[in-house]
């Protein structure tokens, strides 16, 4: 699978460890940064990663910061993106099976890289079930198209 990976400076070491795992298991990884401990606005990294997903270069994305929360909030502002914070097996599985999530966000200050690897293995093997959840995801996308998303937030 083609996976985009990004972080802020708080999660740099975490990201690098996860990238080693992904590459060792045969995934193609696109690293959107950061590359050193210089402080950054994590929103810029999240947008860069989501743009790569939107243009089809990668199928899924991973965003890491201290908690995963800021990255998820930012990613969900990008039209067409569904991102979730996942720190347990049930949540990462449901993010894909029930919500067709393409971006998983994790916090380097919340979980260890070893747990992240276990969660990623599960997340990457899951597919969207559709079924009763399809109508829910369709409604999310309708609300987004109605303009109740990022455009009104700018006012």
Residue, then its C-alpha position, 0 to 999 in steps of 0.5 A: x500500500x502507498x502510505x503518506x506519513x507526517x508529523x510535527x517536531x514532538x513526534x519526529x522520533x515516533x514517525x521515523x520508527x513507524x516508517x522503518x516498520x512500514x518499509x520493512x513490511x513492503x509498504x511504499x512510504x511518502x514522508x511529508x515531514x518534518x525532518x528535524x526538531x525545529x518547531x512547526x505548525x502541525x496544521x501545515x504538515x496535515x494539509x500537505x499529507x491530505x493534499x497527497x491523498x486527494x491527488x491520489x499519490x497515496x491511499x492512506x495517511x498517518x499523522x503524528x503529533x503529541x496527542x494526535x488530536x490537532x492533526x485529526x482536527x486539521x485533516x478533517x477540515x480538508x474536503x473529502x478527508x476523514x481522519x480519526x485519532x486511534x489509540x486502541x484496536x477497536x477505534x482504529x478498526x471502526x475508523x475504517x470499517x464504519x467511517x471509511x477513514x483514510x487518515x489515522x492520527x496518533x499521539x507520540x505522548x500517548x502510546x509507544x511505537x510498539x503499540x502503534x505498530x500493532x494498531x497500524x497492522x489492524x488499521x491497514x488490513x481493514x476495509x470499509x464495510x459499507x452496509x448501514x454505515x454507508x448512509x452515515x458516511x454519505x451524509x458526512x460528505x453531503x454536509x461537507x458539500x453543503x459548505x458547512x465545513x472549512x469555508x464558513x470557518x474562515x468567517 
